[in-house]
Amino acid sequence: MSVKQYLYPSWLRIWHAINAILCILLIITGLSIQYSDPETALIGFQTAVQIT
């Protein structure tokens, strides 16, 4: 029977996962605002402004 030994505590791994998700969301909304063509928008301009 093997016991898993993590190098980092759970709260730190969760914190980094949350930061990674928020970083990706920030990149997506920033690109959507930068290239806000109404016909081909990834998300709407108003939605991107409200999220950020």
C-alpha positions as CSV (number, residue, x, y, z in Angstrom):
1,M,0.0,0.0,0.0
2,S,1.5,3.3,-1.1
3,V,0.8,6.6,0.5
4,K,0.7,9.7,-1.8
5,Q,3.1,12.4,-0.6
6,Y,2.5,15.8,-2.1
7,L,5.2,18.4,-2.2
8,Y,2.8,21.2,-1.7
9,P,-0.3,21.5,0.6
10,S,-3.8,21.3,-0.9
11,W,-4.6,24.9,-0.3
12,L,-1.6,26.1,-2.3
13,R,-2.4,23.8,-5.2
14,I,-6.0,25.1,-5.2
15,W,-4.8,28.7,-5.0
16,H,-2.5,28.2,-8.0
17,A,-5.4,26.5,-10.0
18,I,-7.7,29.5,-9.2
19,N,-4.9,31.9,-10.3
20,A,-4.4,30.0,-13.6
21,I,-8.1,30.1,-14.4
22,L,-8.4,33.8,-13.6
23,C,-5.3,34.5,-15.8
24,I,-6.8,32.7,-18.7
25,L,-10.1,34.6,-18.2
26,L,-8.2,37.9,-18.1
27,I,-6.4,37.0,-21.4
28,I,-9.7,36.0,-23.1
29,T,-11.5,39.2,-22.0
30,G,-8.5,41.4,-22.9
31,L,-8.3,39.9,-26.4
32,S,-12.0,40.2,-26.8
33,I,-11.9,43.9,-25.9
34,Q,-8.8,44.6,-28.1
35,Y,-10.3,42.9,-31.1
36,S,-13.9,43.8,-30.7
37,D,-15.3,43.2,-34.1
38,P,-19.1,42.8,-33.7
39,E,-19.4,40.1,-36.3
40,T,-16.7,37.8,-35.0
41,A,-16.5,38.5,-31.3
42,L,-15.5,35.7,-29.0
43,I,-17.6,37.3,-26.4
44,G,-19.6,40.5,-26.6
45,F,-17.9,43.8,-25.7
46,Q,-20.4,44.7,-23.0
47,T,-20.0,41.2,-21.5
48,A,-16.2,41.5,-21.5
49,V,-16.3,44.9,-19.8
50,Q,-18.7,43.6,-17.1
51,I,-16.5,40.5,-16.4
52,T,-13.3,42.6,-16.0
